[in-house]
Amino acid sequence: MEPVLNAGQQDVMEEVEQLLSSQVLSEIVPRSGAANFKHSFRVLLLGHSQSGKTSLFQRVVQRGHASRAPADTAELSVGLELGHRSFLAEDGCDVWLQIWDTASGSHLDTLLSDYLCPGSAVEPDAVLLCADPLRTEALSTAERWLNLIRLKNPSIMVLLCMTKADLLDPCEVPEGLRRLAASERLGVVCCSVAHPPECDCCVQAFQQLASALYRRKEKGVAAQAALRKRKEAVVSEP
């Protein structure tokens, strides 16, 4: 059954649809600001409502100290927001991440799921799947997004991000999420905007993702080069 949208949700839905189909997006998406970077990737933030996506986005992209508001007073994100930041790979190469913060809700999740498909306007190279481990819906939402990603585009890299880590024992990721990460072979990072900026745990989560994307790309380039050499060797044989 299709969700019934109120007037505000319908307005947001229409704005997002216009953005995702606009000429402006076709000019932004290819790799906004990445002209001087050899390595650039698109990252989509997904997760349940109030999972900390926007606070994480603000801390990393806007370099601000985003404090955590109580759940009953926190403002909910609407639509999409685009940002970017560069990171250093292990060998010193600059890696440019184009980062998309997304709102949550069935009316937007259905739309966003279509853009996971290969060749879509905002097809991501990676998804940072945010989960507040203390929320009951964290596991079911993570499972649902993972199923969609595996179905629509298995090549998307997924990193599971435990937000609000200051409320957890560092070694005590909830059992359900821990099992999900193990069964899906997902990397797991823990961070919290409640930590002071100098802690940089939020930035480290994106640093880890940037490094993993860079290594995968370099591995693919090396494999293609080896394949070309083999083909050349076969052609040159008498």
PyMOL commands that set and color helices and strands:
alter all, ss='L'
color gray80, all
select helices_A, chain A and resi 7-20+23-28+53-61+106-114+138-152+165-167+175-184+197-199+201-236
alter helices_A, ss='H'
color red, helices_A
select strands_A, chain A and resi 39-47+80-88+94-102+126-131+157-162+187-190
alter strands_A, ss='S'
color yellow, strands_A
deselect
rebuild
show_as cartoon
